Amino acid sequence: MNLYEVLFYSGEEMPPAYYLIDGIEGEKAEDALRDHLEEIVNKIRQIFGLGDDFPDRKIYDGLYVLREGGLVSARTLA
């Protein structure tokens, strides 16, 4: 198993930035993201005070997993 860092980009926070959310484990970054997507989305909702009326797809737009050689976007899973 490999450990990957989960990042969330928020352009609405000041200053706009990538925020470190958590670490997740998986064989590949894509697998780790897929396996932990629901818990990550819930954690982002808690951290940024996003209610259930805020669409998941908007969270996916800013959700990334850092891997060697780049980022994996949650948009590829949605």
C-alpha positions as CSV (number, residue, x, y, z in Angstrom):
1,M,0.0,0.0,0.0
2,N,1.1,3.5,-0.8
3,L,0.2,6.7,1.1
4,Y,-1.1,9.7,-0.9
5,E,-1.9,13.2,0.2
6,V,-5.4,14.6,-0.6
7,L,-5.5,18.3,-1.6
8,F,-8.5,20.6,-2.1
9,Y,-8.3,23.7,-4.1
10,S,-10.6,26.5,-3.0
11,G,-10.7,29.6,-5.1
12,E,-13.3,31.1,-2.7
13,E,-11.2,31.1,0.4
14,M,-8.8,34.0,1.0
15,P,-6.2,33.5,-0.2
16,P,-7.1,31.0,-2.9
17,A,-4.9,27.9,-2.3
18,Y,-4.5,24.2,-2.2
19,Y,-5.4,22.8,1.3
20,L,-4.0,19.6,2.6
21,I,-7.1,17.5,3.7
22,D,-5.8,14.1,4.6
23,G,-3.7,11.1,3.7
24,I,-5.2,8.0,2.0
25,E,-3.8,4.6,1.2
26,G,-4.1,2.5,-1.9
27,E,-2.1,0.6,-4.5
28,K,-2.5,3.5,-7.0
29,A,-3.6,7.1,-6.4
30,E,-6.8,6.5,-8.5
31,D,-7.7,3.5,-6.4
32,A,-7.1,5.3,-3.1
33,L,-9.2,8.2,-4.2
34,R,-12.1,6.0,-5.4
35,D,-12.0,3.9,-2.2
36,H,-12.0,7.0,0.1
37,L,-14.0,9.5,-2.0
38,E,-17.1,9.6,0.2
39,E,-15.2,10.1,3.5
40,I,-13.0,12.8,1.8
41,V,-16.0,14.7,0.5
42,N,-17.6,14.6,4.0
43,K,-14.3,15.9,5.6
44,I,-14.2,18.7,3.0
45,R,-17.8,19.6,3.8
46,Q,-16.9,19.8,7.5
47,I,-13.7,21.8,7.1
48,F,-15.2,24.4,4.8
49,G,-18.7,24.4,6.3
50,L,-20.4,23.2,3.1
51,G,-23.9,22.0,3.5
52,D,-25.6,19.1,1.8
53,D,-27.1,21.6,-0.8
54,F,-23.5,22.2,-2.1
55,P,-23.1,19.9,-5.0
56,D,-20.6,17.0,-4.8
57,R,-19.5,17.8,-8.4
58,K,-18.2,21.2,-7.2
59,I,-16.1,19.5,-4.5
60,Y,-14.8,17.0,-7.2
61,D,-13.7,20.0,-9.3
62,G,-11.2,21.1,-6.5
63,L,-10.3,17.6,-5.2
64,Y,-6.9,16.1,-6.1
65,V,-4.6,13.4,-4.9
66,L,-0.9,14.0,-5.1
67,R,1.2,11.3,-6.7
68,E,4.6,11.1,-8.1
69,G,4.6,13.0,-11.4
70,G,1.5,15.0,-10.8
71,L,-2.0,15.2,-9.5
72,V,-5.1,12.9,-9.9
73,S,-8.3,14.8,-10.2
74,A,-11.6,13.5,-8.7
75,R,-13.3,14.8,-11.9
76,T,-12.0,11.7,-13.6
77,L,-14.0,9.5,-11.3
78,A,-17.3,11.5,-11.5
